[in-house]
Amino acid sequence: MLLEIQDVRGGYGHGDIVKGVSCHADGGEVLCLVGPNGCGKTTLFRLLLGSIPVTGGRILIDGQDTRSLSPKELANLVAYIPQYHTPIFAYTVLDVVIMGRASHFSAFDAPKSIDREAAFEALDKVHAAHLANQKYTSLSGGQRQLILIARAICQAARVFVMDEPAANLDYANHQVLMDVITDLARKGYCVVMSTHSPEHPASIGNKVLLMREGLVAGFGEPGQVITPENLETVYGIEMDVITVPDRYGVSRTICLPVREPRRI
């Protein structure tokens, strides 16, 4: 198993926010983290990335405990793709992607031809090679997300951590991004993404971790976890989960908040 989170606990010095979470995902899988604001999704990401210490349990990546890895070693295994990224300087897209190679050379080295080649290959994988010479600051939000994914690919990590990657994207860019994430899984990467949409696990995920107040409210295949009962427990409102075919006959899952009609 590429990623194993075993009874993990951690927080920010005033008690644990994540309280004994266990889940796992392998290469070729998309693990979706779902739950309301404040449930511990971001804290779990920070524990996974090593930015805050694990106080209990352990996180294994390819069999290695993350606490035994140096920051550089961890960066070679896990790449973080933020929801927002605004650079100070107007770097070209190619420069931003090459920055993903930083963990592969020292601070005093300059990128070499092999690093440029890796950057172009990464851009090709997200179908964005045509943007290589554009200014990163001139791109749309959807294009920036693709470039950040290319930077993670260039980092040569095997686990991608994405914090609400579809937030603030329009419908078209949202679909492009979901297609790229699905394609990354097909290529053997392990993608861990948080989302506020309980429909995402059914559309692109292999596994879902449903969280509530730092605890596991459900973990497993989307069809087993994303149920009206579980969603009502987590969000505190009644919800229906409906599966319908689209115009091409592909099953789609829709989660609908509901309430009993008022009688006048």
N, C-alpha and C positions, 0 to 999 in steps of 0.2 A: 504494500500500500504506500503510495507516494506521500500522502499527508495524513497524519494521525493526531488528533487532539484528544488527549486522555485525561478526563476529570480535571480540566484546567480551571484554575482560579487566579484572579488578579484584579488590581485596581490602581488607585492613585495615592495610596498612603493613608486613606481614611476608611479602610475596610474594602472588602472585595466587591467589585461590581459584577464580574463574571464569577459564577458560583458553582463550579463543578460541571463544566460543559464538556461533553464528549461527542465527537463526530469524526468522520473520515471521508476521504475522496482520493481517487486514483487518477493517473494520467488518462486523458481522454474523457474526463467527466467535468461537469459544471455543478458546483455546489452553491446553492442560493441561500443566503441568510435573510430571513424574513422576520419582521416583528415591529412593534411600535417604537417611536422615539424613546430613547432612554432604556431600551431593553438590554443593551450590552453589545450590540453588533460592532460598533466602532472600537470599543475596548478590546473585544476579541481580536479584531484586526491588529491593534497595536501590540497585543501579546504575541501574535503570530509573527509580526515584523520585528519583534525584539526592541521596540521603542519604550515599553514599560516591562518590568520584570514579572515573570510567572511566580506566584506565591505558593502554588500547589498544582499537582499533576505535572504533565509534560506534553510538549509538542514535538513530534517527530516528523522530519522531512527526509524521505528516502532512508528511513531508519536511523537518522542522526538527531539527537536531542538538540534543539536550537540553542539551549543554554551553553552547550559545549562549542558553539561555533563563533568565530570572530565576525564582526560586522561585514567584512569583505566576503567571508565564506557564506554567510547568510544571504548576502546580495546576489551571490552566484546561484542561489537556489530559489529565492522568492523575489518577485518584482511587484512593486506597488504602483497602481494606476489610479491617481486621485480623481475626484469628481471635477475639481477646478484646478487650473494651472495657468498663472499669468506670469511670464518671465519678465525680468527687469530690462533685459536687452532684446533687441529685435534680431534674434538668431534666425538663421535659415532653418527650414524643416530638417535638412540633412544634419545640421549641427546639433539640433535637439535630439535626434535619434542616435547620433554618435555618442552623446552623453551617456547613453545606456551602457557603453563599453567601459565606463570609468572604473568599475571593479576589476577590470582585466589588465589594467596597467597602473603604474605609480603616478603620483601627483606631478612628477617632474617630466613625465613622458608626453609626447605629442601623439595624437592618433595616427596610425599607420594605414597603409593601403588596405590591409586586411580588415581594419575597423570600418573603413568606408564601404568596402564590399559587403560587410555584414549589415551595415545600415541600409544599403540599397536592397539587399535581400529581404530585410525586415519590412521595408516600405512596400515591396512587391507583394508580400503576404497579406497586407491589408489593402491592396489595390490603390496605393497612394504614391507610387513612384513619380508620378507627374507633378507632385507638389514639392519635390526635393529642394528646388532652388527658391521657393517662395518664402516670405517672411512668416515665421510662425505666428506672430502677433496679428497678421492679416487674415488668418483662417477663421472659419465659422466654428461654433462650439462642437458640432459633430465631427468636423475635420480634425480639430485638436485632439478629440478623444482617439481617433484613429492613429494619430501621430504618437500619442502617449503609449498606445498599445504596441506600435512599431518599436518605440524605445525600449519597452519591456522585452520584446522579442530579441532585440539587439543585445540586451543584457545577458541573454542565454540562460535565463532562469527557467525552471520547469513548472513553478507554481505562480500564477498571476492572481493578485489580490486587487479587486476592483470595488471601490466605494461608490455605490449608486451611480454606475456609469451612464445610465440613460436619463438622469435627472436633467430637466430643462432642455431636452432635445425635442424637436418637432417630430411628427409621425414618420416622415421619410428617413431622417437621420437615425431615429430610434430603430427602425427596421434594419438599416444598414449595419448599425452597431450590433444588433442581435445576431445578424448573419455572420459577422466577423467573429463574435464570441463562439458561436456554434462551430465555425470553421477551425478555430484554434483548438477546440476540444477534439475535433476529427484528426488534427495533426499531432495529438498526443499530449497537449498541455493540460494541466489541471487548473481550472478557473474557479476561484472563490469570489463570489460577488454578493454584495448586499443590495437589497431592493425594497422599495415600499410597495411594490406591486405583487400581491400573492399569486398573480397570474403568470409571472415570469418563470417560476419553477416548472410549470406544466408545459410551457412553450419551448424552453431551451435547456432546462435543468435535468440532470440525472438524479440529483439528491437535493433535499431541502432541509435546512436546520431552522426550525421555528422557535423563536426565543421570547421569553417573558420574564421581566425583572431579573435578568442575569442567569436564568435557568433554561434548560431545554424543555420546551413545550411539545416538541415532536421532532423526530429525525427519521428520514428514510426516503422512499420514493415519493414524488409529488402526489400521486394519486392516493397514497395512504395517509399523508400528512395534511395536505390542503383540503380539509373537510369543513363543512359548516360548523360542526361542534368545536373543532380546534380553533378556528378563526374567531368564533364568538368568545371563547375562553381568553384568547390573546388580546383581542381588540375591544372586547366589552360591548359589541353590538351584534345584532343578528345579521348573518350573511348567508346567501345562497351561493353554491358552487354549481355551475351549469356547464355541461359539455355539449357543444353544437358543431355541426360540420360547416366549413366555409364553402365557398363556391366551387372549390376544387375537391371537395370531399374530405379535406383534412380536418381532424377533430381539433377544436379549440376550446380551452377552458376559460370561463368568465366568472369572476367573483363579484357578486352584487350585494352591497349593503341594502338591507330591507327593513321595513317596519310595518306594523299592522296599520291599515288605513284608519284614519280618525272618523268616527261616526258623528255626524252633525245632527 
